[in-house]
Amino acid sequence: MQRIKIDPNKCTGCRQCELACSLKHKENTVNPRRARIRVFKVNGYFIPVIAGQYTDAACNTKCVVDTQWGLIDLCVICRASCPQKPVFYEPDTGFHLKCDFCGTPPNPTCVKTCNSGALELIEWPE
C-alpha cells in the first residue's frame, strides 16, 4: 500500500501542492479551497496536512504535544477525516474532500510539484 510521507521540516510554505491539487481536481480552476492538501502555519513552521481516511472515530481527548516548535494542539494538524471536525470541504457542494492519490495507480500531483521534498510517495507496510 502506498502513502504520502510528509516531512514538515522540509516544507517551505510555498503552497504549490495546494495549487496543483486544486487544478488537478477542477480543470482550469486554481482554488486552494478545492485542494485535498492544506499547509498550516503553526508557530512559524509550515505543516502540510492531507485529507485522508485515517481516523475511524472521534477524538475522546484533547491532545497537546510539546515539540521543538513549542506546544501544538493536534486538532490543528489532525487528519482531515475526523468525523467531528472535518476541515476539507468542496466549496460548491459542502461535501468532505478526501485524497484520492490522483487516480490509480497513485500519481499524486502534490508530490510531483513539491520542490522542497516535504512530500514523498512511499510504500507503507499493511
C-alpha positions, 0 to 999 in steps of 0.5 A: 500500500502506498502513502504520502510521507510528509516531512514538515521540516522540509516544507517551505510554505510555498503552497504549490501542492495546494495549487496543483491539487486544486487544478488537478481536481477542477480543470482550469480552476486554481482554488486552494479551497478545492485542494485535498492538501492544506499547509498550516502555519503553526508557530512559524513552521509550515505543516502540510496536512492531507485529507485522508481516511485515517481516523475511524472515530472521534477524538475522546481527548484533547491532545497537546504535544510539546515539540521543538516548535513549542506546544501544538494542539493536534486538532490543528494538524489532525487528519482531515477525516475526523468525523467531528471536525472535518476541515476539507470541504468542496466549496460548491457542494459542502461535501468532505474532500478526501485524497484520492492519490490522483487516480490509480495507480497513485500519481499524486500531483502534490508530490510531483510539484513539491520542490522542497521534498516535504512530500514523498510517495512511499510504500507503507507496510499493511 
